[in-house]
Amino acid sequence: MIPATTFNGKRVALFGLGGSGIATARALLEGGADVIAWDDNPESVARAEGEGIATGNLRDEDWSRLSSFVLSPGVPLTHPKPHWSVELARGAGVEVIGDVELFARERIATAPDAPLIAITGTNGKSTTTALTSHILQSAGRDTQMGGNIGRAVMTLDPPRADRFYVVECSSYQIDLAPSLNPTAGILLNLTPDHLDRHGTMQHYGAIKERLVAGSDVAIVGVDDAYCVQIADRLERAGKSVSRISKRLPLPDGYFAEGTNLMEARDGRYERIAFLEGIGSLRGQHNAQNALAAVAACLKVGLDLGEIQSGLETFPGLAHRMEQVARKGRVLFVNDSKATNADAAAPALSSFPRIYWIAGGLPKEGGIEPLRGFFSRIAKAYLIGEAAPAFSATLGETVPYEISGTLEAAVANASRDATEDGDTESVVLLSPACASFDQFKNFEVRGDAFRAAVAAIDGVQLIGGSHQ
């Protein structure tokens, strides 16, 4: 845990008592703060009280006594309207911050030279965060990973000069962290998202921009117009900017040329790393993730040999194009995290011959946006509530069966892929749907896929697959 010593002796209110909220309250208490906490959920309040955290309805609090208000990132700050606790804080002139801000202040106060890589973007944050952390760890660095992935940021080990931090940041967290100043800040991409919470794309983009604007080095993906503008704006403001692209040769920066990762300087190109044969980093989207990780690791002092070794041993993330097993020429891939069509597109674009397991609780638009990938699908196996609608979209373009259950789909897809004479066939769970019609969440669905694959005769589980 990181004691929030910069709040020693101060009265701090906290709203939101989920897992990260309780961890934040503990960090404040460890740092010597006087904490009063609350939540709209009585069960959360009771749990906090059971762990020795003082609670009280913040509507009854004397806000003039408070120095700070710590808000859970899941609670509305601006849109569709500020939470009542935010309005009380603003009315009293009390700053509204989050747990990442507590971390940022503690790092500045106790170990400002501790290398910090912070990652944001609409897509790819978790893979880039995990990959960056893996490269650092495999190179023998003392590495702490958390934030919007894995551990709450205040549960990490305390800052010190030789300790590396890799922190994934959502837009909600950035909005509550005005002091965040990474050594290397990464903005991967921007597409419309969370507009119910941010109001407009302009506001959403401006929040994401803050992370790289506060960084010593801004690493910005320039494959979308929003990020191109941000990179240009930061450069005009005198920031050090490293541009990355998964497809464009850049005059300066880092770009992908097939599976080769290239560095460009003054229009001259040099290969600095490669992804050939690294199954956990297939696809253009992963080329962007890898470029960002490589650029960041170079900025914090790793050499190219250390970086390449880390790339080659990266196991991937559970439920995100996770290689589960092989049976002869058949590869089994768990992409259960793909809960809509846009999220399924990267996996469908990464394999030439696919036995596709899709379906669940359908999202608006169905799989029509994936039509451009239908030529890659040898056959589809449809499950859950979406099966009738998906079959109508596939029509006569793609052979399909309505399997109904995931277990039946895995068995039938495995049988058909095994009989396929192609060089490599892939049984791919990339549902393009929510899981809630048949499973508690996408993790449970992915675990069920793994279990069904493991039960197939002759299958060999891939080392590093998440058990």
C-alpha positions in Angstrom: 0.0 0.0 0.0 1.0 3.6 -0.6 0.3 5.8 2.4 -1.1 9.1 1.3 1.2 11.1 3.5 0.6 14.4 1.6 -2.8 14.4 3.3 -1.4 14.0 6.8 -3.5 15.9 9.3 -6.1 16.9 6.8 -9.9 16.2 6.9 -10.8 14.4 3.7 -14.2 13.2 2.5 -14.5 10.2 0.2 -17.5 9.0 -1.9 -17.6 5.5 -3.5 -16.8 2.5 -1.4 -16.2 -0.2 -3.9 -12.9 -2.1 -3.9 -10.8 0.9 -5.0 -12.7 3.3 -2.8 -11.9 1.2 0.3 -8.3 0.9 -0.7 -8.1 4.7 -1.2 -9.6 5.2 2.2 -7.1 2.9 3.8 -4.2 4.7 2.0 -5.5 8.1 3.4 -5.8 6.7 6.9 -2.3 5.2 6.7 -1.0 8.6 5.6 -2.5 10.3 8.6 -5.6 11.8 7.1 -8.9 12.2 9.0 -11.4 10.4 6.6 -15.1 10.5 6.4 -16.6 8.2 3.7 -20.0 7.5 2.2 -21.7 5.6 -0.6 -25.3 5.5 -1.9 -25.3 1.7 -1.4 -25.9 0.9 2.3 -24.1 -2.5 1.9 -20.9 -0.7 0.8 -21.2 1.6 3.8 -21.6 -1.3 6.1 -18.6 -3.1 4.6 -16.4 0.0 5.1 -17.6 0.4 8.7 -16.7 -3.3 9.2 -13.1 -2.5 8.1 -12.7 0.4 10.5 -13.4 3.3 8.1 -15.4 6.1 9.5 -18.6 6.8 7.6 -21.2 9.4 7.5 -23.8 10.9 5.1 -21.8 13.7 3.3 -25.1 15.7 3.0 -24.7 16.3 6.8 -21.0 17.1 6.7 -19.5 20.5 7.4 -17.7 21.0 4.1 -15.9 24.1 5.3 -13.7 21.7 7.4 -12.7 19.6 4.4 -9.4 20.1 2.5 -10.2 17.6 -0.3 -13.0 15.4 -1.7 -11.9 12.1 -3.2 -14.5 10.7 -5.7 -14.7 7.2 -7.1 -14.0 7.4 -10.9 -17.3 5.6 -11.6 -19.4 8.4 -10.1 -20.5 11.2 -12.5 -18.3 14.3 -12.3 -19.8 16.4 -15.1 -22.3 14.5 -17.3 -25.2 13.7 -17.5 -25.1 15.9 -14.4 -22.7 16.0 -11.4 -23.4 13.7 -8.6 -24.9 15.5 -5.5 -21.6 15.0 -3.6 -19.7 16.8 -6.4 -22.1 19.7 -6.3 -21.7 20.0 -2.5 -17.9 20.0 -2.9 -17.9 22.6 -5.6 -20.3 24.8 -3.7 -17.9 24.8 -0.7 -14.8 25.3 -2.9 -13.3 21.9 -2.0 -11.1 20.2 -4.7 -12.5 17.1 -6.3 -9.9 14.4 -7.0 -9.4 10.7 -7.4 -7.1 7.9 -6.4 -4.7 8.5 -9.3 -4.2 12.1 -8.0 -3.3 10.7 -4.6 -0.7 8.5 -6.3 0.6 11.4 -8.4 1.1 13.6 -5.3 2.8 10.9 -3.3 5.2 10.2 -6.1 6.0 13.9 -6.5 6.6 14.3 -2.8 8.6 11.1 -2.1 10.2 9.9 -5.3 9.8 12.3 -8.2 12.4 10.4 -10.3 10.5 7.1 -10.0 9.8 6.2 -13.7 6.1 6.4 -14.5 4.5 5.2 -17.7 0.8 6.1 -17.9 -1.4 4.7 -20.7 -4.8 5.9 -22.0 -6.8 5.7 -25.2 -10.2 4.4 -26.3 -8.9 0.9 -27.3 -5.8 -1.2 -26.4 -5.1 0.3 -23.0 -5.0 -2.9 -21.1 -2.9 -4.9 -23.6 -0.4 -2.0 -23.8 -0.2 -1.6 -20.0 0.3 -5.4 -19.5 2.8 -5.6 -22.3 4.8 -2.6 -21.1 4.9 -4.0 -17.5 5.9 -7.4 -18.8 8.8 -6.0 -20.8 10.1 -4.1 -17.8 9.7 -7.1 -15.5 11.4 -9.5 -17.9 14.3 -7.0 -18.1 14.7 -7.3 -14.3 13.2 -3.9 -13.3 11.2 -3.5 -10.1 7.8 -3.0 -11.7 4.4 -2.1 -10.3 1.3 -2.3 -12.6 -2.2 -1.0 -11.7 -4.8 1.7 -12.0 -7.6 0.8 -14.4 -6.2 -2.7 -14.7 -5.5 -5.2 -11.9 -4.7 -3.5 -8.7 -6.0 -0.2 -7.4 -3.2 2.3 -7.8 -2.9 3.0 -4.0 -2.4 -0.7 -3.3 0.9 -0.7 -5.2 4.2 -0.6 -3.3 5.4 2.9 -2.3 7.4 5.1 -4.7 11.2 5.0 -4.8 13.6 6.1 -7.4 14.4 2.6 -8.9 10.8 1.4 -8.9 9.0 1.6 -12.3 5.2 2.2 -12.4 2.9 1.3 -15.3 -0.5 2.7 -14.8 -3.6 2.4 -17.0 -5.8 5.4 -16.8 -9.4 5.7 -17.9 -10.8 9.1 -18.9 -12.7 9.1 -15.6 -9.4 8.8 -13.6 -7.6 11.4 -15.7 -10.5 13.8 -15.1 -9.8 13.5 -11.4 -5.9 13.7 -11.5 -4.7 17.2 -12.3 -1.2 16.6 -11.0 -0.5 13.5 -13.1 2.9 13.9 -14.7 4.2 10.7 -16.2 7.8 10.2 -17.4 6.2 8.8 -20.6 2.5 9.3 -21.3 0.8 7.2 -24.0 -2.4 8.1 -25.9 -3.1 5.3 -28.2 -6.2 6.4 -30.1 -9.6 8.1 -29.8 -13.0 7.0 -31.0 -16.4 8.1 -29.6 -16.9 6.5 -26.2 -18.3 7.3 -22.8 -20.1 10.3 -24.3 -22.9 9.8 -21.7 -20.3 10.7 -19.1 -18.4 13.4 -21.0 -21.1 15.1 -23.1 -19.1 15.6 -26.3 -16.3 14.1 -28.2 -14.4 17.3 -27.8 -14.6 17.1 -24.0 -13.7 13.4 -24.0 -10.7 14.1 -26.2 -9.6 17.0 -24.1 -9.6 14.9 -20.9 -7.5 12.2 -22.6 -5.1 14.9 -23.9 -4.3 16.0 -20.3 -2.4 12.7 -19.7 0.1 13.3 -22.5 0.2 17.1 -22.0 1.5 16.5 -18.5 4.1 14.0 -19.5 7.9 14.5 -20.0 7.5 12.6 -23.3 4.1 12.3 -25.1 3.7 9.1 -27.1 0.7 9.6 -29.4 -0.9 7.3 -31.9 -1.6 9.2 -35.1 -3.9 6.8 -36.9 -7.0 8.9 -36.2 -7.7 12.5 -36.8 -8.4 13.4 -33.2 -4.9 12.2 -32.1 -3.2 13.8 -35.1 -4.5 17.2 -33.9 -3.5 16.5 -30.3 0.1 15.5 -31.3 0.4 18.6 -33.5 -1.0 20.8 -30.7 1.4 19.4 -28.1 4.4 19.9 -30.4 3.4 23.5 -31.1 3.3 24.0 -27.3 6.9 22.8 -27.0 6.2 19.3 -25.7 8.5 16.4 -26.6 6.2 14.2 -28.9 6.9 10.7 -30.2 4.3 9.7 -32.9 3.4 6.1 -33.5 1.4 4.6 -36.4 0.4 1.0 -37.1 0.4 1.6 -40.8 1.9 5.0 -41.9 5.6 5.5 -42.6 6.4 8.6 -40.5 9.3 11.0 -41.1 9.9 10.9 -37.4 8.6 8.4 -34.8 7.7 4.8 -34.8 5.6 2.8 -37.2 4.8 -0.8 -38.2 5.8 -2.3 -41.6 4.1 -5.7 -41.5 5.5 -7.4 -38.4 8.5 -5.1 -38.3 8.5 -2.2 -35.8 10.4 0.7 -37.3 11.9 3.9 -36.0 12.1 6.9 -38.3 14.5 9.8 -37.9 14.7 12.6 -40.4 13.0 10.4 -42.9 15.5 7.5 -42.5 14.1 4.1 -41.3 15.6 1.4 -39.0 14.0 -1.8 -37.7 14.2 -1.8 -33.9 11.9 -4.8 -33.1 9.7 -7.4 -34.7 6.5 -9.3 -34.0 7.0 -12.2 -36.4 5.9 -15.4 -34.7 4.6 -13.8 -31.6 1.0 -15.1 -31.5 -0.1 -13.0 -28.5 0.6 -9.8 -30.6 -1.1 -10.7 -33.9 -2.9 -8.0 -35.9 -2.5 -4.3 -36.7 -4.1 -3.3 -33.4 -1.4 -5.1 -31.5 1.3 -3.5 -33.7 0.1 -0.2 -32.3 0.1 -1.5 -28.8 3.6 -2.9 -29.2 4.9 0.3 -30.8 3.6 2.3 -27.8 5.2 -0.1 -25.3 8.5 -0.1 -27.2 8.6 3.7 -27.4 7.9 4.0 -23.7 10.4 1.4 -22.6 13.1 3.2 -24.6 12.2 6.5 -22.9 12.8 4.9 -19.5 16.1 3.4 -20.3 15.7 -0.1 -21.6 17.8 -1.3 -24.5 16.5 -3.0 -27.7 17.6 -6.4 -26.7 15.7 -6.3 -23.4 12.6 -5.0 -25.3 12.6 -7.7 -27.9 13.0 -10.4 -25.3 10.0 -9.0 -23.5 7.9 -8.9 -26.7 8.7 -12.5 -27.5 7.7 -13.8 -24.0 4.5 -11.8 -23.6 1.6 -14.2 -22.8 -1.2 -11.8 -23.8 -4.2 -10.9 -21.7 -6.9 -13.3 -20.6 -10.0 -13.1 -22.9 -8.3 -10.8 -25.4 -7.2 -12.8 -28.4 -5.8 -15.3 -25.9 -4.2 -18.3 -27.4 -5.6 -21.2 -25.4 -4.6 -24.4 -27.2 -3.6 -26.2 -30.4 -4.8 -29.5 -31.9 -2.6 -30.2 -34.9 -3.1 -27.3 -37.3 -6.0 -25.9 -35.3 -5.5 -22.9 -33.0 -8.1 -22.1 -30.3 -8.4 -18.4 -29.4 -10.4 -16.9 -26.6 -11.6 -13.3 -27.4 -14.5 -13.3 -25.0 -13.8 -9.6 -24.2 -15.2 -8.7 -27.7 -18.7 -7.7 -26.5 -19.7 -5.8 -29.7 -18.9 -5.8 -33.4 -16.1 -3.1 -33.2 -14.4 -5.1 -30.5 -14.6 -8.3 -32.5 -13.1 -6.7 -35.7 -9.4 -7.0 -34.6 -9.6 -10.7 -34.1 -11.5 -11.3 -37.3 -8.9 -9.3 -39.2 -6.0 -11.2 -37.7 -6.7 -14.8 -39.0 -7.2 -15.9 -42.6 -9.5 -18.9 -42.0 -11.8 -18.8 -39.0 -14.4 -21.1 -37.4 -16.2 -18.4 -35.6 -18.2 -18.7 -32.4 -20.4 -15.7 -32.0 -23.6 -14.6 -30.2 -25.0 -13.8 -26.8 -26.9 -10.8 -25.8 -26.9 -8.6 -29.0 -25.8 -5.0 -29.2 -27.3 -2.4 -31.5 -26.2 -2.9 -35.1 -25.5 -6.6 -34.6 -22.7 -8.0 -36.8 -23.4 -6.0 -40.0 -20.3 -3.8 -39.4 -18.2 -7.0 -39.7 -19.3 -7.9 -43.2 -15.9 -7.0 -44.6 -14.4 -9.9 -42.7 -17.0 -12.6 -43.8 -14.7 -13.9 -46.5 -12.3 -15.1 -43.7 -15.0 -17.1 -42.0 -15.1 -20.8 -43.0 -18.2 -21.4 -40.8 -20.0 -19.6 -37.9 -21.4 -21.3 -34.8 -24.1 -19.1 -33.3 -25.1 -19.1 -29.6 -27.5 -17.3 -27.3 -30.2 -14.8 -28.0 -28.4 -13.2 -31.0 -28.4 -16.5 -33.0 -31.5 -15.8 -35.1 -30.5 -12.2 -36.0 -26.9 -13.2 -36.7 -28.0 -16.0 -39.0 -30.1 -13.5 -40.9 -27.1 -11.2 -41.4 -24.9 -14.1 -42.5 -27.6 -15.4 -44.9 -26.0 -17.3 -47.7 -22.7 -15.5 -47.5 -21.2 -17.6 -44.7 -22.1 -21.2 -43.8 -23.4 -21.3 -40.2 -25.2 -23.5 -37.7 -27.2 -22.4 -34.7 -25.3 -24.3 -31.9 -27.3 -22.8 -29.0 -24.7 -23.3 -26.3 -21.0 -22.5 -26.1 -20.1 -26.1 -25.3 -21.8 -27.4 -28.4 -20.3 -24.7 -30.6 -16.7 -25.5 -29.4 -17.2 -29.2 -30.0 -18.7 -28.7 -33.5 -16.2 -26.0 -34.5 -13.3 -28.2 -33.3 -14.6 -31.1 -35.4 -15.0 -29.0 -38.6 -11.6 -27.2 -38.2 -9.8 -30.5 -37.6 -11.2 -31.8 -40.9 -10.1 -28.6 -42.7 -7.1 -29.1 -44.9 -5.9 -25.5 -44.7 -2.5 -24.7 -43.3 -3.9 -23.2 -40.1 -7.5 -22.9 -39.0 -8.6 -21.0 -36.0 -11.5 -21.8 -33.7 -12.3 -18.3 -32.5 -14.6 -17.2 -29.7 -15.2 -13.5 -30.5 -18.9 -13.2 -29.7 -19.6 -9.5 -30.7 -22.2 -9.7 -27.9 -22.6 -9.2 -24.2 -22.6 -12.4 -22.2 -25.5 -11.8 -19.9 -28.1 -14.1 -21.5 -26.0 -17.2 -20.6 -23.1 -16.1 -18.4 -22.5 -13.7 -15.5 -19.8 -11.8 -17.5 -17.4 -12.1 -20.3 -14.7 -13.5 -18.0 -17.0 -16.5 -17.0 -17.8 -17.0 -20.7 -14.1 -17.0 -21.6 -13.4 -19.5 -18.8 -16.2 -21.7 -20.1 -14.6 -21.6 -23.6 -11.2 -22.6 -22.1 -12.8 -25.5 -20.2 -14.6 -26.8 -23.3 -11.4 -26.6 -25.3 -9.4 -28.4 -22.6 -11.9 -31.3 -22.7 -11.2 -32.0 -26.4 -9.3 -35.2 -27.1 -5.7 -34.6 -28.3 -5.7 -30.8 -27.5 -2.4 -29.3 -26.2 -2.9 -26.3 -23.9 -0.5 -23.4 -24.8 1.9 -22.4 -22.0 1.0 -19.0 -20.5 -2.7 -19.5 -21.1 -4.6 -18.1 -18.1 -5.9 -20.9 -16.0 
